Amino acid sequence: MNFMDINQTDHCLLFHCPERSVSTAVYVLLYVSAAAVVLLTVCGNLLIIISVCHFKQLHTPTNMLILSLAVSDFLVGLLVIPIAIIWMVESCWIFNSLFCICFMLTSYFVTSTSIYNIALIAVDRYFALSNPFLYTKAVSVNRMCFVLLCDWCILFTYNLAVHYFNRNFKSLVLCPGDCFLALDEVWSLADLIVIFVLPCTLIITLYALVFFIAKKHATAIRDLNIQTRIHTSKNNISMKSERKAAKVLGIVVSVFLACLFPYFIYSLLGKVITVEVEAFQKVLVLVYLNSTINPVIYALFYPWFRRCVKLILTLQILKTDSALITVL
């Protein structure tokens, strides 16, 4: 995920280091708020990582995807959000050129990985609902881990190629106080398709099918209950579980798209009209904040996550055989 394609001369005229106009109190408040966001992102995703890794009951293919998403979101909170917020608050890139290169490589890699993790979750849920018997037979934890390893390696290679082969790679810091990479038209189009159009199309399409299948299953169970006049608790639980799963998936996707769309709209507008750097930085931070919101969604809608957090915070995971505790 890369920055707008901006002419270097225009960039130097538009982006500079203005003097800080906010009061000291506001300045301190901004940094305190930033610290709170970073803490929530890092701790929230770390709790998910510990939960899935520690409790054996959570060692499922789907949870491996959740683990991968939490790892990428954790890295966003640890390595990207602090620098991005400092850049936004200071209205200036206060670090050197080498740090700029490292920051962009890291931010593009972990954010693109987060996007593709959500896309893989969409594929996983669609496969599991559309063909549950084949899914159970074909998808294992080890195979899912191999897929995720390939996903991380491919995205790392792609982001490395974007930065290395782009013609402006040697001029990453185009002006004093800025950290932008100006892509040419070919790389901009390729990046738009690979990092936004392809995964978002996949996510929207598959989640629409997931909702349709979940609704179809619920209707079939309801009709079966009416025909047999047997309202078993198992069927009722199944219907509630599918509705809840569809609801959570809808919230995750809606939040994801709400955080991502403004960035790419600004990216496209930047090729046609002049876009203020402060506005662009804000929508960029919004992309990063998606990594903060994901653990909150899990905490609100997944009881197993709340139980795991309780066990972790009360240090019960330090007890013998705590990995075998039932959390589902």
C-alpha positions as CSV (number, residue, x, y, z in Angstrom):
1,M,0.0,0.0,0.0
2,N,1.8,3.1,-1.2
3,F,1.5,6.8,-1.2
4,M,0.1,9.1,-3.9
5,D,1.9,9.6,-7.1
6,I,3.1,13.2,-6.7
7,N,5.4,15.3,-8.9
8,Q,8.6,16.0,-6.9
9,T,8.6,19.8,-7.5
10,D,4.9,20.1,-6.5
11,H,5.6,17.9,-3.5
12,C,8.3,20.3,-2.2
13,L,5.9,23.2,-2.6
14,L,3.0,21.5,-0.8
15,F,4.7,19.6,2.0
16,H,7.0,21.2,4.5
17,C,7.5,21.5,8.2
18,P,5.2,24.2,9.5
19,E,5.6,25.6,13.0
20,R,3.5,24.0,15.6
21,S,0.5,26.2,16.2
22,V,-1.3,24.1,19.0
23,S,-0.9,24.9,22.7
24,T,1.3,22.8,25.0
25,A,-1.8,21.3,26.7
26,V,-3.3,20.1,23.3
27,Y,0.2,18.9,22.3
28,V,0.5,16.8,25.4
29,L,-3.1,15.5,25.1
30,L,-2.4,14.4,21.5
31,Y,0.6,12.4,22.6
32,V,-1.3,10.9,25.6
33,S,-4.1,9.9,23.2
34,A,-1.6,8.4,20.8
35,A,0.0,6.4,23.6
36,A,-3.5,5.0,24.6
37,V,-4.1,4.0,21.0
38,V,-0.8,2.2,20.7
39,L,-1.3,0.5,24.1
40,L,-4.8,-0.7,23.1
41,T,-3.5,-2.0,19.7
42,V,-0.5,-3.8,21.1
43,C,-2.1,-5.3,24.2
44,G,-5.4,-6.2,22.5
45,N,-3.7,-8.1,19.7
46,L,-1.1,-9.6,22.1
47,L,-4.0,-11.1,24.1
48,I,-5.4,-12.7,21.0
49,I,-1.9,-14.1,20.1
50,I,-1.4,-15.6,23.6
51,S,-4.9,-17.0,23.6
52,V,-4.7,-18.8,20.3
53,C,-1.2,-20.0,20.9
54,H,-1.7,-21.2,24.5
55,F,-5.1,-22.9,24.6
56,K,-5.1,-26.1,22.6
57,Q,-8.8,-26.0,22.0
58,L,-8.3,-22.9,19.9
59,H,-5.8,-24.7,17.6
60,T,-8.1,-24.7,14.6
61,P,-7.5,-23.7,10.9
62,T,-9.8,-20.7,11.3
63,N,-8.1,-19.5,14.4
64,M,-4.7,-19.7,12.7
65,L,-6.1,-17.0,10.4
66,I,-7.2,-15.0,13.4
67,L,-3.7,-15.5,14.9
68,S,-2.0,-14.3,11.6
69,L,-4.3,-11.2,11.6
70,A,-3.5,-10.5,15.2
71,V,0.2,-10.7,14.5
72,S,0.1,-8.3,11.6
73,D,-2.2,-5.9,13.6
74,F,0.2,-6.2,16.6
75,L,3.1,-5.2,14.3
76,V,1.1,-2.3,13.0
77,G,0.5,-1.1,16.6
78,L,4.1,-1.7,17.7
79,L,6.1,-0.4,14.7
80,V,3.9,1.7,12.5
81,I,1.2,3.6,14.5
82,P,3.7,5.3,16.9
83,I,5.8,6.7,14.1
84,A,2.8,7.7,12.0
85,I,1.2,9.6,14.9
86,I,4.5,11.4,15.7
87,W,4.6,12.4,12.0
88,M,1.0,13.7,12.1
89,V,1.3,15.5,15.4
90,E,4.6,17.2,14.5
91,S,3.4,17.9,11.0
92,C,6.9,17.0,9.9
93,W,9.1,13.9,9.3
94,I,11.7,14.4,12.1
95,F,13.7,11.2,11.3
96,N,16.3,10.6,8.7
97,S,16.1,9.1,5.2
98,L,17.2,5.5,6.3
99,F,14.5,5.5,8.9
100,C,12.0,6.6,6.3
101,I,12.8,3.6,4.1
102,C,12.4,1.2,7.0
103,F,9.2,2.8,8.1
104,M,7.6,2.6,4.6
105,L,8.7,-0.9,4.0
106,T,7.4,-2.0,7.4
107,S,4.1,-0.1,7.2
108,Y,3.3,-1.3,3.6
109,F,4.2,-4.8,4.4
110,V,2.2,-5.2,7.7
111,T,-0.9,-3.3,6.5
112,S,-1.0,-5.3,3.2
113,T,-0.6,-8.5,5.2
114,S,-3.5,-7.5,7.4
115,I,-5.7,-6.8,4.4
116,Y,-4.9,-10.2,2.9
117,N,-5.4,-12.0,6.2
118,I,-9.0,-10.7,6.2
119,A,-9.4,-11.9,2.6
120,L,-8.1,-15.3,3.6
121,I,-10.7,-15.4,6.4
122,A,-13.4,-14.7,3.9
123,V,-12.2,-17.6,1.7
124,D,-12.0,-19.9,4.8
125,R,-15.5,-19.0,5.9
126,Y,-17.0,-19.4,2.5
127,F,-15.3,-22.8,2.0
128,A,-16.4,-24.0,5.4
129,L,-20.0,-23.1,4.9
130,S,-20.4,-24.0,1.2
131,N,-18.7,-27.4,1.5
132,P,-18.2,-28.4,5.2
133,F,-17.4,-32.1,4.6
134,L,-14.6,-31.3,2.1
135,Y,-13.4,-28.5,4.3
136,T,-13.0,-30.8,7.3
137,K,-11.1,-33.3,5.2
138,A,-8.9,-31.0,3.3
139,V,-8.1,-28.1,5.7
140,S,-5.8,-28.8,8.6
141,V,-3.9,-26.6,11.0
142,N,-0.6,-27.5,9.3
143,R,-1.9,-26.8,5.9
144,M,-3.3,-23.5,7.0
145,C,0.0,-22.5,8.6
146,F,1.8,-23.3,5.3
147,V,-0.7,-21.1,3.3
148,L,-0.2,-18.2,5.8
149,L,3.6,-18.6,5.5
150,C,3.4,-18.4,1.7
151,D,1.1,-15.3,2.0
152,W,3.5,-13.5,4.3
153,C,6.5,-14.3,2.0
154,I,4.7,-13.3,-1.2
155,L,3.6,-10.0,0.2
156,F,7.0,-9.3,1.6
157,T,8.5,-10.0,-1.8
158,Y,5.9,-7.8,-3.5
159,N,6.5,-4.8,-1.2
160,L,10.2,-5.2,-1.6
161,A,9.9,-5.2,-5.4
162,V,7.6,-2.1,-5.3
163,H,10.2,-0.1,-3.3
164,Y,13.3,-1.4,-5.1
165,F,12.1,-1.2,-8.7
166,N,10.3,2.1,-8.4
167,R,12.2,4.8,-10.2
168,N,12.1,7.2,-7.3
169,F,13.4,4.7,-4.8
170,K,16.6,6.6,-4.2
171,S,14.6,9.8,-3.4
172,L,12.3,8.6,-0.7
173,V,12.6,11.7,1.3
174,L,11.7,14.1,-1.4
175,C,12.0,17.3,0.7
176,P,13.2,18.1,4.2
177,G,10.7,17.0,6.7
178,D,8.8,14.6,4.4
179,C,8.7,10.8,3.9
180,F,6.9,10.0,0.7
181,L,7.4,7.6,-2.1
182,A,6.2,8.9,-5.5
183,L,5.1,6.0,-7.6
184,D,4.9,6.1,-11.4
185,E,1.6,5.4,-13.2
186,V,2.4,1.7,-13.8
187,W,3.4,0.9,-10.2
188,S,0.4,3.0,-8.9
189,L,-2.0,1.0,-11.0
190,A,-0.4,-2.3,-10.0
191,D,-0.5,-1.4,-6.3
192,L,-4.1,-0.3,-6.5
193,I,-5.1,-3.6,-8.1
194,V,-3.0,-5.9,-5.9
195,I,-3.5,-4.3,-2.5
196,F,-7.0,-2.8,-2.8
197,V,-9.2,-3.9,-5.8
198,L,-8.3,-7.6,-5.7
199,P,-8.7,-8.3,-1.9
200,C,-11.6,-6.0,-1.5
201,T,-13.5,-7.6,-4.4
202,L,-12.8,-11.0,-3.0
203,I,-13.9,-10.0,0.6
204,I,-17.1,-8.3,-0.5
205,T,-18.1,-11.1,-2.9
206,L,-17.4,-14.0,-0.5
207,Y,-18.9,-12.4,2.5
208,A,-22.1,-11.7,0.5
209,L,-22.1,-15.4,-0.3
210,V,-21.5,-16.3,3.3
211,F,-24.5,-14.3,4.4
212,F,-26.6,-16.0,1.7
213,I,-25.5,-19.5,2.7
214,A,-26.0,-18.7,6.5
215,K,-29.5,-17.5,5.8
216,K,-30.2,-20.5,3.6
217,H,-29.0,-22.8,6.4
218,A,-31.1,-21.1,9.0
219,T,-34.2,-21.3,6.8
220,A,-33.6,-25.0,6.1
221,I,-33.3,-25.7,9.9
222,R,-36.4,-23.7,10.6
223,D,-38.4,-25.5,7.9
224,L,-37.2,-28.9,9.3
225,N,-38.4,-27.9,12.7
226,I,-41.8,-27.0,11.4
227,Q,-42.1,-30.2,9.4
228,T,-41.0,-32.5,12.2
229,R,-42.3,-30.3,15.0
230,I,-39.1,-31.1,16.9
231,H,-37.5,-27.9,18.3
232,T,-34.3,-29.4,19.5
233,S,-31.9,-27.2,21.4
234,K,-29.2,-28.3,19.0
235,N,-30.9,-26.9,16.0
236,N,-31.7,-23.7,17.9
237,I,-28.1,-23.3,18.9
238,S,-27.0,-23.9,15.4
239,M,-29.3,-21.2,14.0
240,K,-28.1,-18.7,16.6
241,S,-24.5,-19.6,16.0
242,E,-24.8,-19.0,12.3
243,R,-26.7,-15.7,12.7
244,K,-24.1,-14.5,15.2
245,A,-21.2,-15.6,13.0
246,A,-22.8,-13.7,10.0
247,K,-23.3,-10.7,12.2
248,V,-19.7,-10.6,13.5
249,L,-18.3,-11.1,9.9
250,G,-20.5,-8.3,8.7
251,I,-19.2,-5.9,11.4
252,V,-15.5,-6.9,10.7
253,V,-15.9,-6.3,7.0
254,S,-17.8,-3.1,7.4
255,V,-15.2,-1.6,9.8
256,F,-12.4,-2.9,7.5
257,L,-13.9,-1.2,4.4
258,A,-14.8,2.0,6.3
259,C,-11.1,2.3,7.4
260,L,-9.7,1.4,4.0
261,F,-11.9,3.2,1.4
262,P,-11.0,6.8,2.4
263,Y,-7.3,6.1,2.0
264,F,-7.7,4.8,-1.6
265,I,-10.1,7.6,-2.5
266,Y,-7.6,10.1,-1.4
267,S,-4.9,8.2,-3.3
268,L,-6.9,8.4,-6.5
269,L,-7.8,12.1,-5.9
270,G,-4.1,12.9,-5.4
271,K,-3.5,12.1,-9.1
272,V,-6.2,14.6,-10.2
273,I,-6.3,17.4,-7.7
274,T,-4.1,18.8,-4.9
275,V,-4.7,16.9,-1.7
276,E,-3.6,18.5,1.6
277,V,-1.0,16.4,3.3
278,E,-2.7,16.7,6.8
279,A,-5.9,15.3,5.4
280,F,-4.0,12.4,3.7
281,Q,-2.1,11.6,6.9
282,K,-5.4,11.4,8.8
283,V,-6.9,8.8,6.4
284,L,-3.6,6.9,6.5
285,V,-3.9,6.7,10.3
286,L,-7.5,5.5,9.9
287,V,-6.1,2.5,8.0
288,Y,-3.8,1.8,10.9
289,L,-6.6,2.2,13.4
290,N,-8.3,-0.8,11.9
291,S,-5.7,-2.9,13.7
292,T,-6.9,-1.2,16.9
293,I,-10.5,-1.9,16.3
294,N,-10.2,-5.7,15.5
295,P,-9.5,-6.8,19.1
296,V,-12.3,-4.7,20.4
297,I,-14.7,-6.5,18.0
298,Y,-13.4,-9.9,19.3
299,A,-13.9,-8.8,22.9
300,L,-17.5,-7.6,22.2
301,F,-18.7,-10.6,20.2
302,Y,-16.5,-13.6,21.0
303,P,-17.1,-15.1,24.5
304,W,-14.1,-17.4,24.1
305,F,-11.8,-14.3,23.8
306,R,-13.3,-12.8,27.0
307,R,-12.7,-16.1,28.9
308,C,-9.2,-16.3,27.6
309,V,-8.4,-12.7,28.6
310,K,-9.7,-13.4,32.1
311,L,-7.5,-16.5,32.4
312,I,-4.5,-14.6,31.1
313,L,-4.9,-11.6,33.4
314,T,-5.5,-13.7,36.5
315,L,-2.3,-15.7,35.6
316,Q,-4.2,-19.0,35.5
317,I,-2.3,-19.8,32.3
318,L,0.8,-20.3,34.4
319,K,-0.8,-23.4,36.1
320,T,0.0,-26.9,35.0
321,D,-2.1,-28.2,32.1
322,S,-3.7,-24.7,31.7
323,A,-3.5,-25.2,28.0
324,L,-6.2,-27.9,28.2
325,I,-8.7,-25.6,29.9
326,T,-12.0,-25.4,28.0
327,V,-12.6,-22.0,26.7
328,L,-15.3,-22.6,24.0
